[in-house]
Amino acid sequence: MYIKEITIDGFKSYAQQTVVNKFDAHFNAITGLNGSGKSNILDSICFVLGISNLTQVRATHLQELIYKGGNAGITKATVSITFDNMDKNQSPLGYQEYEEITITRQISVGNKHKYLINGQNATAQRVSDLFCSVKLNVNNPNFLIMQGKITKVLNMKPVEVLSMIEEAAGTKTYDIKKANSLKTIEHKNSKLNEIERVIKEDINPAIERLKQERSAYIEYQKCEREYLHLHKVSLAFKFYQADQAVQKSKSVNEGVEKEYQDLTENIEQIENKIELLKKEINVCVANMENSQNDEEMNKYESELKQNRMELAKLTSELNNIKSNLKTDTKRQDEIKKSIKDNEKSIDAKETQFNEMKSNVENLEKDLALAEQNLKKAQKEYEALCCGFVIDEDTSQVQTIQDQILNTKNKISERQTSVKKAQIKLENALKESEKLKNELQADTKNYEEAKKNFESRKIEHDLLKTELDSLNYQSNRWEELNSRRNQLSNQIYNLNEKIQIIGAKYPQLNFDYKNPEPNFDRSKVKGLVCSLFKIKDTRFSTAIETAAGGRLFNLVVDTDKTGKLILQKGELRRKVTIAPMNQIRGNPPSERVVRTAKDLVGSDRVHTALSLIEYDPVYQTVMEYVFGTKLICFDLDSAKSVAFHPQIMTTTITIDGDQFDPEGTLSGGARGERANFLARINELKQAKEELSTREKEMLGVNSDLKKEKEVSIQYTRLKNDYDLKANQLNLAKLNLEQTTHHQKLEKLNNLNEEIKTQQEESQSSNSELENLRTKLVDLENKVKNNTDIEKEKENGQKKITEAKANLENKQMSSSQLQQDYKSINMDIDVLRKEIHGYTEELEKLEENAKSLNEEIDCKTGQIDKLKEEEDKIIGKLNERKEVIREKNREIDSKNKECDRLEKEKNSIELKIKELAHKKADLKDHLKSYEKTLDILMRENSWIEEEKKLFGQSNSIYDFSKQNIKEIDHRLHELKNRKEKLSKQVDVRAMGMLAKKEEHYEELTKRRQIVLKDRATLETTIEDLEKIKTQVLIKAFESINKDLGNIFKTLLPGAFAKLEWVNRNSLLDGVEFKVAFGDVWKESLTELSGGQRSLVALSLILSLLLYKPAPLYILDEVDAALDTSHTQNIGLMIKKYFKKSQFVIVSLKDGMFNNANVLFRTKLIDGVSTIQRYEQKKKGTNERERDYTALNDQTNLRR
């Protein structure tokens, strides 16, 4: 198989489709200037052959193989090679029937590529297998000799040269397989050790333990067998009972069906009788109607009807009048009550008004006195300034002598007044003593009246105290009721909101049943997500990511509680339980947090625990859930913190992206779960608000209940209070009307007069003393001539004090005047209301009088109509007696008809009962049949053995067996089984057999492994011997070809390979070169060209050992002179007659020996090719006959 044609399109420097055809089957040369694209032809061949090491085609990635890297409008590179396949001995496996094989490889921008074999798509492996079958493995290319290969061989050590011989001989594969085999032996040794360990540590102890448990298990099996036998008998009895019930139900059903038919026939007979009676009744009714149509009777009935219509009309009018009267009477009562209330208010206001009026008058007096004192002080000061003084009584400016005279006159007047007052006082005292004596003689009636009054007063005051203590407010009920309605709406909205969130997030609902009686549900704390709040909702996504799967862990107080919940809580979904006594928290260290804040800023990073609120009781739980995780604001901060060598902890951004110091980054879109914790916070707030509102609702309901009770109590007490107030007023009036009370009032008045006279006498005596003192002062002033300046200062001080006093009085007077006017206006309003009420009351009384007159009139008319009605009714009754007789006959027939109807209904009821009974029997039958069906489906043995159920002397002879005892024994066996199952491993026998089988299996496997290891070791020893033999044979053949090739390349010289160690070839080989009979000590004694020929000879001798159909040489003659280059061409023709050579060379000596020469050129950046066929002319001379098949063989299609 050899290359016939190559088509290149878009590959490297070949921008356009170029066809290189008519390759010679033996020797082809390619030449051209550097950069013209000659080596690219060799690269295109390697490209099709499937090369994976791109450095051999001078590229770093596949896209560089496209013209200008795909940037010049050409986006794909395609190379097709057509191989001649006429020689079937060298055909690839599976392609012997093809005379030509065309293989195409194409790559596109984006590293898309494909293979084609004869125009059909193929895989890269298939193409590789095709070439490998003809010794063209491009990834181990012995057929490809590139630039630098010769230099590399010259620099090889002896062991490396030997490695090339091993590669050519094929023993290298053996070395690889030997290494793999040694690894396999090592693996089997480890397996042997593991088997020994398992047998010793696991299998043998387990077998011993299971043997010890065998006896306990045998007892368990005995219980199991007995349980199964008795259970089978119990099931058989249930089946037998159900079967008997089915037979009995069918028999009963037949009797019910017969009774049902009989009753149906009875109903038909009764219906016929009823129909006959109805016909007779219709005849009687027709006769009666004829009697009722009598003209005289119709006349009476018409008159009666007219009379009753008038009577109804008058009665209605009378009722309306009475209703209006009742309404007016009620309104009168309301008005009287309003007038009474207003009068009470007026009394209270007038009392307050009078008190205020007195205060106003007193204040006006004080104000006038203050003005008077100011004027007096000013006048005294002016008089002092002029040398006069002011008389304190007359306020006149006088001299001191005039004042002395006036004072003496006043003293005389006061002495006279004192004597008169003394006389009046003595008379009053005498009168008082007389009344006291009279009062002692007449006390009986007064004491009774007083006692009655005081008793009423105590009762009145007690009720008033009770009323005041109730603190009743008339509008309190409306306020509470309004608040209850408001709270009801809020609670409804909150419940609806909670239900919506609960339905959207069902994982928040955790329901369980009490695992044991009186279970304390406070031990179950709830899901983790319900135990904390997020301080700032911006961090919701980050907190959720930090918590991860632990967000829905169930927190309980202890592991014991968790076990109870799992085993007996009847959970509806899987849940992970976190017992608070078992979990351990891992809080972040202060050093790590401080370092993180210093790194990115204290406001850019936070611990997860610092962003949530929770009960300190759950500190360990929160540390367990969130641990050392840190929350950052952005990706850069999170990345810096996570991978800092002094931090190295997991960080999470507020968007939920997570950085793990182990190198994991997770995040991305989170959908609607992003605000999950925010919704949980919203749910918690709703629940808290709901709890608050419900508590408030309880309080409001309680207050309403209390308010209702208070209202009832207030109404009762108010009625009692009003009654007691009336009684108190009557008692007071009786007390005031007694003679004793009137005398007592007179005595009190005398006592007041006595007190007044005594006060007046004292005042007069005091004034008299003051006048005497004043007289003495005035006389002293005359005698001593008092300092006028001091008097002026006192006068100025009095003016200041009088002014201040006047201003205070004026302010008090202004405020009091306003209050006085306000109360006066209130009294006027109340009086106007009373006046209006009085006018309305008068009108209502007049209207009531008129209505009473109408009532009397209407009542007379009604009585007259009733008399007429009685007369008409008497006449009608006479006519109706005849009709009644007929009615009695009809009634008799109707009763008979009703009796038959009742009998019919009774029978129909029985039929319905029978129908229900039939349905019940049907249901019972179906139930029993279903029981039979279930028992037979669940227990296949029943079908075969049911014929024995209930038979005597069989295992199912139920007459000789006590089913209750069997059920009791089953219960005991079940408990015993459960107890044994906890004490022993019920799988002991099976596990023992499995363990013994496992032991046998491991023993067999150990023998197999030992045998395999021995086989591998023997095979390695045998192959070592074969390898040495094959290698020596290959060495001798290659050494012989080396000498012949080198002799051809360099006539007169000889080269060979020798063992470094004469005892062993495996230590390596080295070159030996001789010129004539002189052997060189080393290759360093040779010229560069001669050394290159030695290396080239070795390479060609290796190729000759196992020749391939194609060889590619890329400028291997670069370091050789012209004569040596020409010898290479002769050597190829001499030794490689069955292989095709494609050689790139720049020297004539090489390509002159080629049968076909391809010359490349670069025109406008695009490579072109010309083909030349070379023919021999003469014995030692070659003449080139350049027959250009095309002027430009760069065929563009």
Secondary structure by P-SEA (a helix, b strand, c coil): ccccbbbbccccccccccccccccccbbbbbbccccccaaaaaaaaaaaccccccccccccccccccccccccccbbbbbbbbbcccccccccccccccbbbbbbbbccccccccccccccccaaaaaaaaaaacccccccccccccaaaaaaaaccaaaaaaaaaaaacaaaaaaaaaaaaaaaaaaaaaaaaaaaaaacccaaaaaaaaaaaaaaaaaaaaaaaaaaaaaaaaaaaaaaaaaaaaaaaaaaaaaaaaaaaaaaaaaaaaaaaaaaaaaaaaaaaaaaaaaacaaaaaaaaaaaaaaaaaaaaaaaaaaaaaaaaaaaaaaaaaaaaaaaaaaaaaaaaaaaaaaaaaaaaaaaaaaaaaaaaaaaaaaaaaaaacccccccccccccaaaaaaaaaaaaaaaaaaaaaaaaaaaaaaaaaaaaaaaaaaccaaaaaaaaaaaaaaaaaaaaaaaaaaaccccaaaaaaaaaaaaaaaaaaaaaaaaaaaaaaccccbbbbccccccccccccccccccccccccccaaaaaaaaacccccbbbcccaaaaaaaaccccccbbbbbbbcccbbbbcccaaaaaaaaaaccccccccccccbbbbccaaaaaaaacccbbbbccaaaaaaaaaccccbbbbbcccbbbbbccccccccccccccaaaaaaaaaaaaaaaaaaaaaaaaaaaaaaaaaaaaaaaaaaaaaaaaaaaaaaaaaaaaaaacaaaaaaaaaaaaaaaaaaaaaaaaaaaaaaaaaaaaaaaaaaaaaacccaaaaaaaaaaaaaaaaaaaaaaaaaaaaaaaaaaaaaaaaaaaaaaaaaaaaaaaaaaaaaaaaaaaaaaaaaaaaaaaaaaaaaaaaaaaaaaaaaaaaaaaaaaaaaaaaaaaaaaaaaaaaaaaaaaaaaaaaaaaaaaaaaaaaaaaccccccccccccccccccccccccaaaaaaaaaaaaaaaaaaaaacccaaaaaaaaaaaaaaaaaaaaaaaaaaaaaaaaaaaaaaaaaaaaaaaaaaaaaaaaaaaaaaaccccccccccccccccccbbbbbbbcccccccccccccaaaaaaaaaaaaaaaaaaccccbbbbccccccccaaaaaaaaaaaacccccbbbbbbbccccccccccbbbbbbbcccbbbbbbbbbbbccccbbbbccccccccccccc
